[in-house]
């Protein structure tokens, strides 16, 4: 019996060892297969996405939301490249389909994330679709637009276009007429024909709401930043030590762009050379800029950005600026472009909140002429400001006293 028991024990142990070896071998094969699959995915992603900052489309999900009497299609067309934090600086734009003539040059010059809110009511949506398809499929800017631009659409509830494609894929699958320019088809927009107010401040907020980078530059569609701005700006702010970092914005001077036949200046050196040759640098925006004479002097280090000075807001200076999206308050959606009060009221709010305005040297904006202008009724900026100056000032003082209780 003892011999039989020993044999049984030896057989049992042998079977156990054999099973263990089989299971171990199987697990190693599974791990090896998983590693090979993972390796193929990584290699495929590297080959198809050469841009270092590309991650995925998380955070850029399509959704529909109501805002008062407007419906908003967020992330209707999503840029292929996605950036977060300090990977880049986002451009927040707004406009109508006629303003899209500048989008290709903007995307090519900016080469970073762009969030664009388009106000498209009734038949304007079809025209916007035709224009976007033409830009993507028929122009040399198509790759930049698909890589960097995310489109949102805003519609008034009484003027919704009935033939909206159900998805981004359905939108982009439609054909484009590359033989005809989309900008010559209609002199007036549907919005102008039905006399809808253009909600510029709401559109600015929509463009900002889905941005995932820390810094943003909120602009109108006819402003072009100087080239290589993103990398130079991020290199600059990494080294800054500010007294008021969360309540500081970084301002850019504005100059009129040269005539279409002339090359657009890309750097401050090129801009100063153009100004010297043509004596055309001054415009109403630059004349209201308090530091413009100092800025127009040649820089000691022209290839890097630096802070020339930090100041408080004064007078009729309504600067364009880079800000921290999370900390800057959203603009007042009750104000709109037609009244010419949409931007200066927000600048006054930043003033009331004690914001610092840091002046960037060696970076600037070029202002292009607009195909589409919705400004009417009030012709003078000074008249627009004086019309409600006292009442607005009183509201700001009440707001400032209220906020000071919590500071």
C-alpha positions in Angstrom: 0.0 0.0 0.0 2.8 2.3 0.9 4.3 1.9 -2.6 0.9 2.5 -4.3 0.4 5.7 -2.2 3.8 7.0 -3.1 3.1 6.4 -6.8 -0.3 8.2 -6.5 1.3 11.2 -4.8 4.1 11.4 -7.4 1.5 11.3 -10.2 -0.6 14.0 -8.5 2.4 16.2 -8.1 3.5 15.6 -11.7 0.0 16.5 -13.0 0.0 19.7 -10.9 3.4 20.7 -12.2 2.3 20.0 -15.7 -0.9 22.0 -15.4 1.1 24.9 -13.9 3.5 24.8 -16.9 0.6 24.8 -19.4 -1.2 27.7 -17.6 2.1 29.7 -17.4 2.8 29.1 -21.1 -0.8 30.2 -22.0 -0.5 33.4 -20.0 2.8 34.2 -21.6 1.3 33.8 -25.1 -1.7 36.1 -24.1 0.7 38.7 -22.8 2.8 38.5 -26.0 -0.3 38.9 -28.2 -1.5 41.8 -26.1 1.9 43.5 -26.4 2.0 43.0 -30.2 -1.5 44.4 -30.6 -0.5 47.4 -28.4 2.6 47.9 -30.4 0.7 47.9 -33.7 -1.8 50.5 -32.3 1.1 52.7 -31.1 3.0 52.4 -34.4 -0.2 53.1 -36.4 -1.0 56.2 -34.3 2.5 57.5 -34.6 2.4 57.1 -38.4 -1.0 58.7 -38.8 -0.5 61.5 -36.3 2.9 63.2 -36.7 1.9 66.2 -34.5 3.3 65.8 -31.0 0.4 67.5 -29.3 -2.3 65.3 -30.8 -4.1 63.3 -28.1 -7.7 62.4 -29.1 -11.2 63.9 -29.3 -12.0 63.7 -25.6 -13.6 66.8 -24.3 -14.8 67.8 -27.8 -18.1 65.9 -27.9 -21.0 67.1 -30.0 -24.0 68.3 -28.1 -27.0 70.6 -28.5 -27.9 73.2 -25.9 -30.5 76.0 -25.6 -29.5 79.5 -24.5 -32.5 81.7 -24.2 -34.0 82.1 -27.7 -31.0 80.5 -29.3 -30.0 76.9 -30.0 -26.3 76.0 -30.1 -24.7 73.1 -31.8 -21.5 72.6 -29.9 -18.5 70.8 -31.6 -20.5 70.2 -34.7 -17.3 69.8 -36.7 -14.3 68.9 -34.5 -10.7 69.6 -35.3 -8.5 66.5 -35.8 -5.9 67.8 -33.4 -6.8 68.2 -29.7 -4.7 70.3 -27.2 -4.9 70.6 -23.5 -3.4 72.9 -20.8 -0.1 74.5 -21.9 0.2 72.4 -25.1 -0.9 75.4 -27.1 -2.9 78.7 -27.0 -6.4 78.6 -28.4 -8.0 81.2 -30.7 -11.6 82.0 -30.0 -13.5 83.4 -33.0 -17.0 84.3 -34.0 -18.8 85.4 -37.1 -21.1 84.7 -40.0 -20.5 82.7 -43.2 -19.3 85.8 -45.1 -16.6 86.3 -42.5 -15.1 82.9 -43.4 -13.0 84.4 -46.2 -10.3 85.1 -43.7 -10.4 81.7 -42.0 -7.8 79.9 -44.2 -5.1 82.6 -43.7 -5.9 82.6 -40.0 -5.5 78.9 -39.6 -2.3 78.8 -41.6 -0.8 81.7 -39.7 -2.0 80.5 -36.2 -1.2 76.8 -36.6 -2.9 76.0 -33.3 -6.4 75.2 -31.9 -9.3 77.5 -33.1 -12.8 77.5 -31.7 -15.2 79.2 -34.1 -18.8 80.1 -33.3 -20.9 80.8 -36.4 -24.3 82.6 -36.3 -26.2 80.8 -39.1 -30.0 81.2 -39.4 -32.3 80.0 -42.0 -30.7 79.7 -45.4 -27.4 81.1 -44.0 -26.7 77.6 -42.6 -26.7 76.2 -46.2 -24.4 79.0 -47.3 -22.1 78.5 -44.3 -22.0 74.8 -45.2 -21.1 75.5 -48.8 -18.4 77.9 -47.8 -16.8 75.5 -45.3 -16.8 72.7 -47.8 -15.2 75.0 -50.4 -12.5 76.0 -47.9 -11.7 72.4 -46.9 -12.0 70.7 -50.3 -11.0 73.4 -52.8 -8.4 75.7 -51.2 -4.8 75.1 -50.1 -5.9 75.8 -46.5 -8.1 72.7 -46.2 -5.6 70.6 -44.2 -5.0 73.4 -41.7 -8.8 74.0 -41.3 -9.5 70.3 -40.6 -6.5 70.0 -38.3 -7.1 73.1 -36.1 -10.7 74.5 -36.5 -13.7 73.3 -34.4 -17.0 74.7 -35.6 -20.0 75.6 -33.4 -23.3 76.8 -34.9 -25.8 79.3 -33.3 -29.4 79.6 -34.5 -32.4 81.7 -33.4 -35.3 79.4 -32.5 -37.6 81.0 -35.1 -35.1 80.7 -37.9 -33.7 77.2 -37.8 -32.6 75.7 -41.1 -34.6 72.6 -41.9 -32.0 70.6 -43.8 -29.1 70.3 -41.3 -27.0 67.2 -41.7 -27.3 64.9 -38.7 -23.6 64.5 -38.2 -20.1 65.8 -39.0 -19.6 62.9 -41.4 -22.9 63.7 -43.2 -21.9 67.4 -43.4 -18.4 66.7 -44.8 -19.6 64.0 -47.2 -21.5 66.6 -49.3 -19.9 67.8 -52.5 -18.2 71.2 -53.0 -18.3 73.4 -56.1 -14.6 74.3 -56.6 -15.2 76.3 -59.8 -17.3 79.1 -58.1 -16.4 81.2 -55.2 -19.0 81.1 -52.3 -18.4 84.8 -51.5 -20.0 86.2 -54.6 -23.4 84.5 -54.4 -25.3 86.7 -52.0 -24.9 90.4 -51.2 -27.1 90.2 -48.1 -27.3 87.5 -45.5 -30.5 85.9 -44.4 -30.0 87.4 -41.0 -29.8 90.9 -42.5 -32.9 90.3 -44.6 -35.0 89.3 -41.5 -33.3 92.0 -39.4 -32.0 89.6 -36.7 -29.6 91.1 -34.1 -26.1 89.6 -34.2 -25.4 88.3 -30.7 -21.6 88.9 -30.7 -21.0 88.5 -27.0 -22.9 85.3 -26.8 -21.0 84.0 -29.8 -17.7 84.9 -28.0 -18.8 82.9 -25.0 -19.8 79.9 -27.1 -16.3 79.9 -28.7 -14.7 80.0 -25.3 -16.8 77.3 -23.5 -15.2 74.2 -25.1 -11.6 75.4 -25.1 -9.3 73.0 -23.2 -6.0 75.1 -23.3 -5.1 77.3 -20.4 -4.6 80.5 -22.5 -6.9 81.9 -25.1 -6.8 84.8 -27.6 -10.4 86.0 -28.3 -10.7 87.9 -31.6 -13.0 89.0 -34.4 -12.5 87.2 -37.7 -10.7 90.0 -39.4 -7.6 90.1 -37.1 -4.4 88.2 -37.9 -1.8 87.5 -35.2 1.9 87.6 -36.0 3.5 84.3 -37.0 4.9 81.7 -34.5 3.0 83.4 -31.7 2.0 80.3 -29.8 5.5 78.9 -29.1 7.0 82.3 -28.4 4.2 83.3 -26.0 4.4 80.0 -24.0 8.2 80.4 -23.7 7.7 83.9 -22.4 5.0 83.1 -19.8 7.0 80.1 -18.4 9.6 82.6 -17.2 7.4 85.4 -16.0 6.9 86.3 -12.3 3.9 88.5 -12.1 2.4 90.2 -9.0 -1.1 89.6 -10.2 -0.9 86.5 -12.4 -4.6 85.4 -12.3 -5.8 88.9 -13.0 -3.4 89.8 -15.8 -4.1 89.9 -19.6 -1.4 90.2 -22.3 -2.2 92.9 -24.8 -1.4 93.2 -28.5 -1.3 96.4 -30.7 -3.3 96.5 -33.9 -2.2 97.7 -37.3 -4.1 97.8 -40.6 -3.0 95.0 -43.0 -1.3 96.1 -46.3 -3.3 96.0 -49.5 -4.0 92.6 -50.9 -1.2 92.6 -53.4 1.4 93.2 -50.8 2.9 90.6 -48.5 1.6 90.6 -44.9 4.3 91.4 -42.3 5.1 88.4 -40.2 7.4 89.9 -37.6 7.8 93.3 -35.8 10.9 93.9 -37.9 8.9 93.4 -41.1 6.1 95.6 -39.8 8.4 98.5 -38.9 10.0 98.2 -42.3 6.6 98.4 -44.0 5.6 101.3 -41.8 8.7 103.2 -42.7 8.3 102.7 -46.4 4.6 103.4 -46.6 3.9 105.6 -43.5 0.6 103.7 -43.0 0.9 102.2 -39.5 -1.5 104.5 -37.6 -5.2 103.7 -37.4 -8.0 104.6 -35.0 -7.2 101.5 -32.8 -3.4 102.1 -32.6 -4.0 105.8 -32.0 -6.0 105.0 -28.9 -3.3 102.6 -27.6 -1.4 104.5 -24.9 1.9 102.7 -25.4 2.1 102.7 -29.2 5.0 105.2 -29.6 7.2 103.1 -27.3 6.2 99.9 -29.0 7.1 101.2 -32.5 10.8 101.5 -31.5 13.0 98.6 -32.6 13.5 95.8 -30.1 16.8 94.8 -28.6 15.8 91.1 -28.9 13.4 90.9 -31.8 13.1 87.1 -32.0 11.6 86.6 -28.5 8.5 88.0 -26.9 8.8 90.0 -23.7 6.7 92.2 -21.5 7.4 95.8 -22.3 5.4 97.2 -19.4 2.4 96.4 -17.2 -0.3 99.1 -16.8 -3.9 99.7 -15.8 -6.6 100.4 -18.4 -7.1 104.0 -19.4 -9.4 106.0 -21.7 -10.9 104.7 -25.0 -8.3 101.9 -25.3 -10.1 98.6 -26.0 -7.2 96.1 -26.4 -7.2 92.6 -27.8 -5.4 90.3 -25.4 -4.4 86.8 -24.4 -6.0 85.7 -21.1 -6.4 82.6 -18.8 -9.7 81.2 -20.0 -10.6 79.8 -16.6 -10.1 83.0 -14.7 -11.4 85.7 -17.1 -15.1 86.3 -16.6 -17.4 85.6 -19.6 -18.7 88.7 -21.5 -22.2 90.1 -20.9 -24.5 88.3 -23.4 -27.1 91.1 -23.2 -24.8 93.3 -25.2 -24.2 92.9 -29.0 -22.2 94.3 -31.9 -24.9 96.5 -33.3 -24.8 98.8 -30.2 -21.0 99.1 -30.4 -21.0 98.4 -26.6 -20.1 94.7 -26.6 -16.3 95.0 -26.1 -15.8 98.2 -24.2 -18.2 97.2 -21.4 -16.1 94.1 -20.8 -12.9 96.1 -20.7 -14.5 98.3 -18.1 -15.4 95.2 -16.1 -11.8 94.1 -16.2 -10.8 97.5 -15.0 -13.3 97.4 -12.2 -11.9 94.0 -11.2 -8.4 95.4 -10.9 -6.9 93.6 -13.9 -3.4 94.4 -15.1 -2.7 94.8 -18.8 0.8 93.5 -19.7 2.1 94.8 -23.0 3.7 92.2 -25.2 6.7 93.4 -27.3 7.4 91.8 -30.8 3.9 90.5 -31.3 1.0 92.3 -32.9 -2.3 91.9 -34.8 -3.1 92.9 -38.4 -6.6 94.1 -39.1 -8.1 93.0 -42.4 -11.1 94.6 -44.1 -14.3 92.7 -43.5 -16.6 91.4 -46.3 -19.5 91.4 -43.8 -20.2 94.3 -41.5 -23.3 94.2 -39.2 -22.6 97.6 -37.6 -25.4 100.1 -38.1 -27.4 102.9 -36.4 -24.5 104.4 -34.4 -21.7 105.7 -36.5 -19.4 107.1 -33.8 -17.7 105.0 -31.1 -17.5 108.1 -28.9 -21.3 108.6 -29.3 -22.0 105.0 -28.5 -19.8 105.2 -25.3 -21.4 108.5 -24.2 -24.9 107.3 -24.8 -25.0 105.0 -21.7 -21.7 106.0 -20.0 -23.2 107.3 -16.8 -25.6 104.4 -16.2 -22.9 101.9 -17.0 -20.4 103.6 -14.8 -22.9 103.5 -11.9 -23.5 99.8 -12.4 -19.7 99.1 -12.4 -19.2 101.0 -9.2 -22.0 99.0 -7.5 -20.4 95.8 -8.8 -16.9 96.9 -7.6 -18.2 97.6 -4.0 -20.0 94.2 -4.0 -16.8 92.4 -5.1 -14.6 94.2 -2.7 -16.5 92.6 0.2 -15.1 89.2 -0.8 -11.5 90.2 -1.6 
